Amino acid sequence: MNFRIVHSYNFFVLSLYIASIFLLPRLQGNIRFEDFLTPALFVGALLSINTSVIKLSLLSLTYFFYAFLVTSFFVVNGSLPIEAYLIWGKEFQYILIFLIILGMLNTQEAPIFWDFLIKYMLIIAAVSGVYLLVSGVRGYYGVGYFTESSPSLGMLMYFHCLFWSVYLYRKYTDSIYLFLGLLFFILVMLVGSRTGQLVTIVFLLSVLLMSIDRKVYVYVPLVALISILILNLDSLYNFLYNINTGNLAIDGGISRLATLLNFGEVIQVSRIDSWVSVVNQAFNNNFIIGCGRGCGHISEGVFSLGMGSDNQYTKNFMEIGIIGSLLFMFSLLYFVATFYKDPFIFKIYFPYILAMLLIGMTMEVWQLSKGGSLFWFSTAIMYLSFKKRVQV
C-alpha cells in the first residue's frame, strides 16, 4: 500500500483522537468519543507495523498481550464477565497510538505535524484555562478543565500541557513556550489535586537539576525555602487555607494546596487503607499471574467500569500479578534506558516519567483516558525527536 496514503490516514485519525481528548467531554457514563475511534486506530496500527516498530515496542506489546491472555483465561473459566475486555481494551486503545506514531519515524513531516498539533492544543487549553481562572468558575476544588469535572483528570490535562511546553521551549527556545509553561504551572497548581501539586514541583525541580551544572544554585535556595516553611508552618497554613481573594477558583486551589502543609490531615485521608485492601485481595487470588484485567472492578458481584483502586501498582499486582507488573515496569525502564542515549530527550523525559510514576501512587494513571493516552502519545513524540539525533 502507498505509504503516503497510510500516513495521511493515520495523521487524520490520530489528530481526531487527540482533538477529542482536548475538546470533547465524555458522552455518557464512561463512554467517550475517542472510544469509537478504536477500530480506526487498530487499522492504522496494523498498517504501521514493521520490523522497527516491533523492535521498539516489543516489551510494551509483551506486557499488553500478557494482560490479554490472563484476562481471557479468567473470562473463559467464568471468573470474569466478558465486560472485563473493556477494561483491558482501554489500554489497548492507548498503545495503538504509540504504534501508529512509531510507524512514522522515517517521515520528515511527522515531527513538524505533531509539534504543530500540540501547539494548537496548548493554545486551546491555555485560553480555556485562563477564562476559567479569571472568571472564577470553580471546578471540584479550584480551576477545572473545561471538559472535565474530575480534578484528577483536569490535573492530568494541565500537567501534560506543562510537559509539552517545557519540551517545545527546550526544542525551539521560543519565549512563548516559557510563558505557556508558567501559565500551565499556575493552572495545574490551582486545580486542587494534591497529587498534581506535588508531582508538578518534583517534575520542574528534576528538569532544573538535570539542566544546570552547578546544582548548588538550586540546593541552597531550596533548603532555605524548606527551612522557612518549617519555621512558619502553622501561620502559612492558616493564611493559605483561609485565603479570600474573591475568586472561588483561585481560593479553592490555594486552600487545597495549604492542606499539604498539614501532614496529619494528609495521612488521615490517605489511600493506604485502599491499597492494603487491594493487596490483600491479590494475595487471596492468583498474585503470581493475576486475576485478569477487570477483577478489581467487581464489588459484591457487581462489575463497574470506573476506577477505584487509588494506585496503579496495587491494581496491577492484583489484576496481572507479579509477572505482569514486572513486564509493565520493564517497559517503562526500556524507554528510560533508550532515551538515556540522547541527553536532550532524557533531561525532559526522565522527570516526566518520574512524575507519572508518582501520580500512579494515587490513581490508575496509565488506565485513565487523560493519563494513559497522553503518556503513550508523549512517549512516541519523544521517539520522533530522538530519531533525529541518533540511530535507534
C-alpha positions in Angstrom: 0.0 0.0 0.0 1.1 3.6 -0.7 2.9 4.8 2.4 1.7 8.4 1.8 -1.9 7.2 1.9 -1.2 5.2 5.1 0.4 8.2 6.8 -2.3 10.6 5.7 -4.9 8.2 7.1 -3.0 7.9 10.4 -2.4 11.7 10.7 -6.2 12.2 10.3 -7.4 9.5 12.7 -4.8 10.3 15.4 -5.4 14.1 15.1 -9.1 13.5 15.6 -8.3 11.3 18.6 -6.1 13.9 20.3 -8.5 16.7 19.5 -11.3 14.7 21.1 -9.2 14.3 24.2 -8.7 18.0 24.5 -12.1 19.3 23.3 -14.9 16.8 24.0 -16.4 15.7 27.3 -17.5 12.2 27.9 -20.6 11.3 26.0 -22.4 9.3 28.8 -21.1 7.5 31.8 -17.7 6.1 31.0 -18.1 6.3 27.2 -16.0 8.9 25.3 -16.0 9.9 21.7 -12.4 8.6 21.2 -13.7 5.1 22.2 -15.5 5.0 18.8 -12.2 5.7 17.1 -10.6 2.4 18.4 -11.4 0.4 15.2 -9.8 3.1 13.1 -6.8 3.2 15.3 -6.5 -0.5 15.1 -6.4 -0.4 11.3 -3.8 2.4 11.4 -1.6 0.4 13.8 -1.8 -2.7 11.6 -0.8 -0.6 8.6 2.1 0.9 10.6 3.6 -2.4 11.9 7.1 -3.1 10.6 10.4 -4.5 12.0 11.5 -1.2 13.6 8.1 -0.7 15.3 8.1 -4.2 16.7 11.6 -3.9 17.9 10.9 -0.6 19.8 7.6 -1.8 21.2 8.3 -5.4 21.9 8.3 -5.1 25.7 5.2 -3.0 25.7 3.4 -5.4 23.4 4.5 -8.3 25.6 3.0 -6.6 28.6 -0.1 -5.8 26.7 -0.6 -9.3 25.4 0.1 -10.9 28.7 -2.7 -8.9 30.3 -4.9 -10.0 27.4 -4.1 -13.7 27.9 -4.7 -13.6 31.7 -7.9 -11.7 31.2 -9.1 -14.2 28.5 -8.3 -17.1 30.7 -10.5 -15.9 33.6 -13.3 -14.8 31.2 -13.3 -18.3 29.6 -13.4 -20.1 33.0 -16.3 -17.8 34.2 -14.4 -15.9 36.9 -14.7 -12.6 34.9 -17.6 -11.2 32.9 -17.0 -10.5 29.2 -17.1 -6.8 30.0 -13.6 -7.2 31.5 -12.3 -6.9 28.0 -13.5 -3.2 28.1 -11.0 -2.5 30.9 -8.2 -4.2 29.0 -9.4 -2.5 25.8 -8.7 1.0 27.1 -5.0 0.3 27.4 -5.2 -1.4 24.0 -6.6 1.9 22.7 -3.7 3.9 24.1 -0.9 1.6 22.9 -2.4 1.8 19.4 -1.5 5.5 19.4 2.1 4.6 20.3 2.4 2.0 17.4 0.9 4.5 14.9 3.4 7.2 15.7 6.3 4.8 15.8 5.3 3.9 12.2 6.0 7.5 11.2 9.7 7.6 12.4 11.1 7.8 8.9 8.8 10.5 7.7 10.2 14.1 7.7 6.8 15.7 8.1 5.8 13.7 11.2 7.7 15.7 13.9 6.6 19.0 12.3 3.0 17.9 12.1 2.7 16.7 15.7 4.5 19.7 17.1 2.1 21.8 15.1 -0.9 19.9 16.6 0.5 20.1 20.1 0.9 23.9 19.8 -2.8 24.3 18.9 -3.9 22.1 21.7 -1.8 24.1 24.1 -3.4 27.3 22.9 -6.9 25.8 23.4 -6.1 24.6 26.9 -4.4 27.9 27.7 -7.3 30.1 26.5 -10.0 28.0 28.3 -7.9 27.7 31.4 -7.3 31.5 31.6 -11.0 32.1 31.1 -12.0 29.7 33.9 -9.2 31.3 36.1 -10.1 34.9 35.5 -13.9 34.4 35.7 -13.6 32.4 38.9 -15.5 29.4 37.6 -14.7 26.8 40.2 -14.3 23.1 39.4 -14.3 20.4 42.0 -11.7 22.1 44.2 -10.3 25.0 42.2 -9.7 25.7 38.5 -11.2 23.0 36.4 -10.6 21.8 32.8 -13.5 22.8 30.6 -14.4 19.3 29.6 -13.8 17.6 32.9 -15.4 17.7 36.4 -12.8 15.4 37.9 -9.8 17.2 39.5 -7.5 14.3 38.7 -8.3 14.3 35.0 -8.1 18.1 34.9 -4.8 18.0 36.6 -3.5 15.4 34.1 -4.5 17.7 31.2 -2.7 20.8 32.6 0.3 18.7 33.7 0.8 17.3 30.2 0.4 20.8 28.8 3.2 21.9 31.1 5.3 19.0 30.0 4.8 19.8 26.3 5.5 23.5 26.9 8.9 22.5 28.5 9.6 20.2 25.6 8.8 22.8 23.0 10.7 25.5 24.8 13.8 23.3 25.0 13.4 22.4 21.4 12.8 25.8 19.9 14.0 28.2 22.7 11.0 30.4 22.0 9.9 32.5 24.9 6.2 31.9 24.2 6.6 28.3 25.4 8.2 29.6 28.6 5.2 31.8 29.1 2.9 28.9 28.4 4.9 26.7 30.8 4.4 29.3 33.6 0.7 29.5 32.8 0.2 25.8 33.0 2.2 25.6 36.2 -0.2 28.0 37.7 -3.2 26.1 36.4 -2.1 22.7 37.5 -1.3 24.0 40.9 -4.8 25.6 41.2 -6.8 22.6 40.1 -6.6 21.4 43.7 -5.3 17.9 43.1 -2.7 17.5 45.8 -1.0 14.7 43.8 -0.7 17.1 40.9 0.7 19.9 43.0 3.4 17.6 44.5 4.4 15.9 41.2 4.5 19.3 39.4 7.0 20.6 41.9 9.0 17.3 41.5 8.9 17.5 37.7 10.1 21.1 37.5 12.8 20.6 40.1 14.0 17.5 38.3 14.1 19.4 34.9 16.0 22.2 36.6 18.5 19.9 38.3 19.2 18.0 35.1 19.6 21.1 33.1 22.2 23.0 35.1 25.8 22.1 36.0 26.1 23.9 39.3 23.3 22.3 41.2 24.2 24.2 44.4 22.3 27.1 42.8 19.2 25.0 43.3 20.0 23.2 46.5 20.8 26.3 48.6 17.6 28.2 47.8 15.6 25.0 48.2 17.0 24.3 51.7 16.4 27.9 52.7 12.8 27.7 51.4 12.1 24.4 53.2 13.5 25.9 56.4 11.3 28.9 56.2 8.3 26.7 55.6 9.1 24.6 58.6 9.6 27.6 60.8 6.3 29.2 59.7 4.2 26.1 59.1 1.2 27.0 61.2 0.9 30.6 60.1 1.5 29.8 56.5 -1.2 27.0 56.6 -3.8 29.3 58.2 -3.0 32.1 55.7 -3.3 29.9 52.6 -6.2 27.8 53.8 -8.3 30.8 54.7 -7.3 33.0 51.8 -10.1 35.1 50.3 -9.3 36.8 47.0 -12.9 36.9 45.9 -12.1 34.4 43.1 -13.5 31.0 44.0 -11.3 29.1 41.6 -8.1 30.6 43.0 -9.2 30.3 46.6 -10.2 26.7 46.2 -6.9 25.7 44.6 -4.8 27.6 47.1 -6.8 26.2 50.1 -6.3 22.7 48.8 -2.5 23.4 48.4 -2.4 24.5 52.0 -3.6 21.1 53.2 -0.3 19.7 52.1 1.3 21.6 55.0 -0.9 19.7 57.4 0.8 16.3 57.5 -1.8 14.9 59.9 -4.7 15.7 57.6 -2.9 14.2 54.6 -2.2 10.9 56.4 -5.8 10.8 57.8 -7.3 10.9 54.3 -4.6 8.9 52.6 -5.4 6.0 50.4 -3.4 3.5 52.4 -6.5 1.5 53.5 -7.5 1.2 49.9 -4.0 0.0 48.9 -3.9 -2.6 51.7 -7.3 -3.9 50.7 -6.3 -4.4 47.1 -3.1 -6.1 48.0 -4.9 -8.4 50.4 -7.3 -9.3 47.6 -4.4 -10.1 45.4 -2.9 -12.5 47.9 -6.3 -14.2 48.2 -6.3 -14.8 44.4 -3.5 -15.6 41.9 -0.9 -12.9 42.8 1.7 -14.6 40.6 -0.2 -14.3 37.4 -3.0 -12.1 38.5 -6.8 -12.5 38.2 -7.2 -10.6 34.9 -8.0 -7.0 34.0 -11.3 -6.1 35.5 -11.2 -8.4 38.5 -10.6 -5.3 40.6 -13.8 -3.8 39.3 -16.1 -6.4 40.9 -17.6 -5.5 44.2 -20.3 -7.7 45.8 -20.8 -9.4 42.5 -21.4 -6.1 40.6 -19.0 -5.2 37.7 -18.1 -1.5 37.3 -16.2 0.3 34.5 -15.0 3.1 36.8 -11.6 3.1 38.5 -11.3 2.8 42.3 -8.1 1.2 43.5 -6.3 4.5 44.0 -3.0 3.1 43.0 -1.8 1.8 39.6 0.7 -0.6 41.1 -1.5 -2.4 43.7 -4.1 -2.7 40.9 -1.5 -4.2 38.6 -0.4 -6.6 41.3 -4.0 -7.8 41.7 -5.1 -8.0 38.1 -1.9 -9.0 36.2 0.2 -10.3 39.2 3.9 -10.2 39.7 4.6 -11.3 36.1 2.5 -8.6 34.5 3.7 -5.9 37.0 7.4 -6.7 36.1 6.6 -6.6 32.4 5.0 -3.2 32.9 7.9 -1.8 34.8 10.5 -3.2 32.4 8.5 -1.5 29.6 9.0 1.9 31.3 12.6 1.2 32.1 13.3 0.4 28.5 12.1 3.8 27.5 14.3 5.4 30.1 17.3 3.4 29.0 16.7 4.2 25.3 16.3 7.9 25.8 19.4 8.0 28.1 21.4 7.8 24.8 20.1 11.3 23.9 20.8 13.9 26.7 18.3 16.4 25.1 15.3 13.9 25.4 16.5 12.3 28.6 16.6 15.5 30.5 12.9 16.1 29.7 11.6 12.5 29.6 13.1 11.3 32.9 11.5 14.0 35.0 8.2 13.3 33.1 8.2 9.5 33.7 9.3 10.1 37.4 6.2 12.4 37.8 4.0 9.8 36.1 5.3 7.1 38.4 4.5 9.3 41.4 1.0 10.0 40.1 0.5 6.2 39.8 0.7 6.0 43.6 -2.7 7.7 44.0 -4.6 6.8 40.8 -4.6 4.2 37.9 -3.0 6.9 35.7 -2.0 4.5 32.9 -5.6 3.3 32.5 -7.2 6.7 32.7 -8.1 8.4 29.4 -6.2 11.6 30.1 -3.2 9.7 31.6 -2.8 6.6 29.5 -3.5 8.1 26.1 -1.3 11.2 26.7 1.5 9.1 28.1 1.8 6.8 25.1 1.4 9.8 22.8 4.1 11.8 24.6 6.5 8.9 24.7 6.0 8.3 20.9 6.7 12.1 20.3 9.9 11.7 22.2 10.9 9.0 19.8 10.3 11.3 16.9 12.8 13.8 18.3 15.1 11.1 19.4 15.3 9.6 15.9 16.5 13.0 14.5 19.6 12.8 16.7 20.8 9.2 16.9 20.0 6.0 15.2 17.9 3.5 17.3 
